Each structure stands twice: as structure tokens, then as C-alpha cells.
């Protein structure tokens, strides 16, 4: 059986190959592997690195139970013989091995051929073996479950999402950084992996629900109702996360505040399902309230959490303002399954309160069972001044009380953190 070749050919590298490798260097150097603990589910990540340059990985002294014939591709290393062949006939931790394994997980009834060779020959050998349907990339719309093939770069990857408008595919792949690791951050866009030469269509995959259409399934999307970055768990890069007991069950839940396409905030929350011995949250729920643009802009909002009406459920407190607009304070009371519409609770005198110079946090400072608001006002030229807005009835706030003026010789606004 022909031994599948790794990403970089063994033996003498031709001038053409050197030029090709040079064009790939910038991409490779800029690649970021997935989180260290993320192996894409691939079962042979434990194979020992024998030679990274030639992409050799193997097991010694015995083969794993799920690749019992690994010694069919032997490799001598430090006086020992390692086995390199996976259960499908490809070398561990290579791009070909990962894609073969992934296709079998997605299409378990498909018989995956063991003689496709190295990645550069997969398209031609798939046609010879009548494996799937091979399409030239030009004019073809990739599908979830397809195999992307770069013949010149000697690489294959699995398509886990395909944008129906741009036809750009998002990729799961191994060894693109010549390190035997899993990568899930590249696409077929020109500034990423680039367009492959071929796609091999193996079958039709029914995509899981993806409410916001960002390519991250709802089941694993931390921000399922607003489009985000797949590398950031489906959340926008500037998502805000706070904790509070939204449903009053005595356990802290996770509250997400993310940026919509029009810069309005989108609120969702993850109910805690933790026990005394395990920590977990359930699927995200909608915050139940709409804060439309342009009146609400995430860049002009500051948030905190507290039980301002004393009903045992944590509410959201938000201050709206900007460098030119004075601060306006709102509370979104929890109703147990989300939040009510914001209610105006305070408009501090703009002669003394300015939004860029205001920081705050919530806490029950007088022990009456309701959260109060602690605020610090100051600037680069004004010393900090500390106030408390005590909670009133039904989630309202009383007028601020001056509680402390630290000595400006020792306390400076720019050096305070909350």
C-alpha cells in the first residue's frame, strides 16, 4: 500500500516546491492553533511527534486499540519502532488522517478509501475510486461536510460551514502549521487559506440550528441571537459578561450583553444548572427585552448587576451617556425569565456628573436587602469623590449621598479601578 505523504514531501524538495512553500510561509507563521485543550475530537492527538519537518507521528511500544494496525507504517526513532498508520490508512496527526476520521464521524455508513494517497492526489484518486463527487472549486458552492483539496499545497480540510452568499467555507483541519495540531480559524477567503482546487462532496449534512447565522450552532454559541466570531465562541469580540441570579433560584447565572449589527445591545442569559459538586449552565435564553438603536448604543453604556427591588432576583443597571451627553440611569428589573423594559431611575445633575468620569458598582450597603449604587466621580484633573445612591421603592434610587472624599495627595482618579 502506498504510504500517504505528509504536508511537506519527503526527499529532495524541488525549486518549484520551495517557491510554493515561500508563498505559504506568511500564512503559516500567522496561523493560530485552536485552544491547547481543543483537538477537534480527533482520537490520536496523543501520537508522539517523531519528526515535525516530515510530519511523522506514531505510537510505541503498542498501537492504540482504535488503530490496531498502526505498525503497518513503521518509523524508526531513537532505536524504537513506532507505528504511524491510523484506522483509515493515513499517518497520525496529518491533515489526511483528520479529514478521513471526521468524514467517518459525519457519515458513518460511508466506506472511506484507504488508498487516496497524500493530500495532493485526493481529488484524482477519489474520482478513480468513485468516492463522493469531485467538483472544481470554480463555480461550485461548497456544502457542510465537503472536503476541500489544495493539490499544489498538498493539503485537505473539512468544511464545517459554508456561507450561502459569499460561498466562503469555514474549515476544520490538522497540521496546517506543520505541528500536528488542530486548527479551526481559517476560511477559504483570499486572505486566509484561499480557494481550494477541488471539493469532494460526500453527502448532505443537515446543519444544526444557527439562529444568528454566524456559523456557530446554537448548542455551542455563547451569543446565539447575535452574530459573532466563531473563534470567540460565536460572540462578538467585545461582548460583556456579568453574573447575577436572574431567576431567583439562589445560583448565579451568566448574562451576556453583545453588540448587534446596528450597535444596539442584545441581552441573553445562561441559567445555572450547577449542583454542589458540578458547575454548568443550560442553553442560553433571550433577555426578553429590546433596546433599539440609535437610542441605545453599546459604546455609550455601562452595566452592573444587583437586586435593586429586594425580590430575590438580580436586575440589570445601566448608565447611558457619552462624552457630550450627561449620564442617565436605568434599571431593567428581572421577571424571572428575562428582564422588563428599562425604567428611568435617575438623571444626575449634568453640572456635576459626566458619563466619562463616572464609575460604579452595586451592593447592599445599608443591609436592607436591596442593592444600592456606589459611584465614584473624578477625572485626570479632579480628585475622586465617592457617593452612594441608596435603593428606594420598586427599584428606584434615592438622591446620592456623599460618603467620602479621599485625600487628593494620595488618591488619583486615573489610578482607581473598580
N, C-alpha and C positions, 0 to 999 in steps of 0.2 A: 504494500500500500504506500502510495506517495505520501511522504511526510509533509504536512501543511507548513508553509513557511510563515515566519513571524512578520511583524510590521516592517522591519528592516531586513533585507535579504542577507543570507549568509554568503560567505565567499567574497570575491572581488566585486567592489562597487564601481559601476561604470561612471564615466563623466556625466552622462545624462541623469543617472540616479543621483549623483552629487548635486547637480543643478536643481533637480526636483526637491531634494532634501533641503537645500538652501532656501527655496521658496516657502517651505513649510516651517522653517525654524522660528520665524516670528510668531506664527500661530501656536506652535508647541510651547514656546517659552512663556506665552501669555495664558496658557491653559491653566485652569484651576480645577483640581480634582474635587469630587464631592466630599462632604464632611468625612473625616477619617473613619468614623464608625459606619459609613454608608458604603456597602459593597454592591448595591443593586439587587441583593438577594442571591447573587451568584455563589454557588456552593463550594467553589475551590479557591477562594481567596487565600486560603492557608498554604497554598503551594509555595515552596521555598524558591526565592529568586536565585537562579544559578548564574545567569549572565544577562544583565539588563540590555546590553547592546544588541544581543541577538534574540532577545525576548524568550529566554529559556526559563521555565519554571517547572518544578517537579516535586515528587514525594519520595521519601526514603524513611525507613527501610521497606515499608509496605505501601500498597495502594489503598486509597480510601474505598470504603465499601460501595460508594456510588460511582466509582470509576475503577473497577477491579482489574481492568486490563491495562492500567497506566504504563506498565513496563514494556508495552508494545512499541513505545517510542522511548528508548533508553537514553540517558545522558550521564556521562561520567563526570563527577565533580568531587574534587578533594579525595580521590581514591574510593568513592562510593558510586553506585549506580542508582540514579534517580529515574522514576517513571514520569513521563511528561504528557501522556495521552489521556484526554478526558473521555467521558462516556460516548461521545459522538465522533471521535476520531481526530480531534484537534488539540493543539497544545494549550495547556492550562494558562489562564490569565491573559490570553491573546484575544484580539477583537473577534476572531472567528469562533473561538470557544464560547465566549459570552453570547454572541448572537445565536449560535446553534442551541445553547441552553435556553435562551429567552424564547425563541420560537417554539420550543417544545413545551414551555410553560403556558404560552398563549394558545397554541394549537396542539394539544396533547395527542390527538389522533393522527397527526401528520408524521410520516416517516421521513426523518431528516437524513439526507445522504451524507455518508462519511468521506466521500471522495471529491468534494468540491475544491480541494487543494487550498492554496493560500488565497487571501482575500482578492488578489488581482484577477483570479480565474473564476471567481464565484458566478459571475453573470454567464459566462460562456458554458461552464460546466452545469449550471442549473438548466440551461436550455438543452444540453445534451442529455441530462438525466430526467428531463421533463418534470423538474421540480419547480412548482409555482409558475408564475408568468413573469417573464423578464421584459421590462419596459425601459427604453431610453428615457432619460430624465426630461429631455426637451419635449414640452407639450403634455407631459404626464402630471396629474395631480396626485401626490403621494397620499397614502392612506395609513391610518394607525395599523401597526403590525407589519408594515413593509420592511424590507431590508435595503438600506442604502449602500451602494457599492461604488467605491472610488478605485478604478483599476490602476491608474497611474500611481496613486498614493498607497496602493496595497492595503486598503482598509475597508471594513464594513461596520455598520452601526444599525441599531434598531430604532424605528420610528415610533415614538410613543405619543406624538401629537402632530397634526398637520393642519395648518391654518387654511381654511377653505377659500379665503380671499387672496392671500399672498402666495399660497402654495409652498410656504416655507415650513419645513419639517423640524420638529424638536427631537433630539437624539439622546438615546442611552447607548453607552459604548465603553469599551475597555481598551487600555493600553495606548490611547492616543498620545499620552505624554511619555511613552516608552518606559513606563514604570509599573505596568501590570495592574493598574488601579482603575476604578470605576469613575466615569465622567457622565454628567447629566446636564451640562450647562451650555452645550453647543447647539447650533441650529444649522440649517443649510443656507442661511443668508450669506451674502458675499463677504461680509466682514467677520464671519465665523468659520464654520467648516467648509463653506462653499457648496456649490451644486454638485451632487454626485454624478457619476457617468450613467449609472443604471439604478433602477429599483426592482427588487424581486417581490412581487405580490403573492403572498402565500395564502391568504384568506381574509375574510371580512371580520373585523372586530367591532362589536357594539361598544361604543365609548361609554364610560361611566358618566353619571350626571356631572355637569360642569356649569353651574348656574351663571357664573360671571364670564365664561368663555375665555379664560386665560390659560387653558391647557393643563390646569391642576384640578383633578377630580375633587368634587365637594367633600368626599370622605377624608381627604388628606389636606384640604385647603383651609388654612387658618383664617382666611378672609374670604369666605365663599360667595359673598354677594357684591364684591367689588374686585375688578380685575387687578392683578398684581404680577409680581415677578416669580416665576417658578423656582428660582434659586432662593427666594425669600419665603418659601412655603406658601406661595400664592398670594402673599400680601404685598402691597406697595412698599417700596423701600423705606418710606417714612411713617409706617404705621405706629400708632401709640397703643401700648398695652398697659392697663391698670387692673387691679384686683378689687373685688368687692362682693359682698353676699347679696346678689340680685334677687334671689327668690326666698330669702329668709330662712334657709334650712340650717344655718349655723356654719356653713362651709363657704370659703372664698371661691368665687367664680372668676373667670378671666374675661375682661371686657376689652374689645378691640375697637379702636377708632381709626379708620383708614380714609385715604383720600380718593374721592370719586373723580371721574374724568373732568368734571367741571369745578374741581377743588372743593366741593361740598363734603362734609364729613359723613361717613357711613358707619353706623354703630352696630356691632354684633357682639354676642357673648357666648361663652362656653360654660354651661352648667357643670359644676364639680360633681363627680361621681366617686370621689375619694372615700376610702374607709380608714380605719385606724392603722392599717398595715400597708395600704396601697394608695398611690396618688394617680388620679386620672380625671379626665373631663369627657363629657359626651359631645356629640356633634354640635356645631355652632348653631345658635338661634339668632334670628333677626332682633335688633334692638327695639323694633316696633315703632320707631319714630323717624320722620323725615325732616331733615334740616336743609332746605333748598338753597342753592346759590342764586344770586350773589350775596344774599344777606348773611349766609353762613359760609365761611372760608376757613379751611383748616389752618392756614398760615396766620390767622387772626384769632385763634382760640387757645386758651389754657385750661387744663382739666384737672379735677381731683375727685375723690370719691368719699362719701360719708353718709351716715343715716341722719339726715337733717330734720326729719319729722318724727323720729323715735318709734317707728313702726316695726323695727327689726329687720328692715331691708335697706340695703345701701343704695343711695341715689347718686346721680352724676351732677357735679357742679362745674359750670363752665363760665369763664370770663371772656367776653368778646371785646375786641378793640384793635387798635393799630397805633402806629407812630403819630398819626394825626387825629385818630378817633379816641375819645375817652372810654375807659372801661365800663362795660355794662355786665351785670352779674345775673346768671340764670341758674335754676335748678330743674333737672329732669327727674321727677320722683319715680322710683321703681314701683311697678304694679305687680311684681312677682314673676312676670313672664317677659318683661322688657321694661321700657320707660315711657312715661307720659310725655306729652308735648312740653317744651320748656316754658317755665313761668318766670317772669321777671321778678327778681327779689331785691335788687339794689342798683342804684346809679350813683356811685360816689361823686362828690364834688370834683369836677374836672380841673378846678384850680389847684387841687392838692393831690389828685390821683391821676396818674398817667399809666396807660397799659404797658409800655415797655419797661417801666420802673416798678412793676408790681409782681411779686411772687407770693405764693400762698400754699397752705396745706390745711387739711381738715382733721378735726379731733374733738372729742368731748372734753372741753377744758374746764367746765364747771360741774361735771358729774350729774347732769340732769337726764342723761340717757339720749341726748340728741347731739349730733355733730355740730360744732361751731367752726368758724373760719378764722384761721390765723393768717395774717397778712403782713408782709414786710415791704415798705416803700423806701425808695432811695435811688441814687444814680451815681455816676462816676464822680460827680462833684458834691452830691448831697449825702450826708451820713444816713445810715439805715434807721428807720423808725418802725417799731413793732406795734401792731394793733390786733384786736380780736373783735370779730363780728359774732356776737352770741346768737344762737338759734332762737327764733321766735316760734309762733304757732304755725302749724301746717306747712313747714318747710321754709318759712320766711326767715330773714336775717334782721337783727336789730342794727342800729347805727354803730359804727366802730368805736371801740374804747381804746384809748392809748394805754398800752401796758408797759412799754419800756423804750427808753432812748439810750442805746449803748454809747459809751464814750467814743466819740469820733477819732480820738487819738489811737484807739486800738481796734475799732470796728469800722470796716470799709465795705460798702455795698458790693463792689466787684469781687470781694473775697468771700462772700457768703454763698453757701449752697443749700438747697432745700431738697 
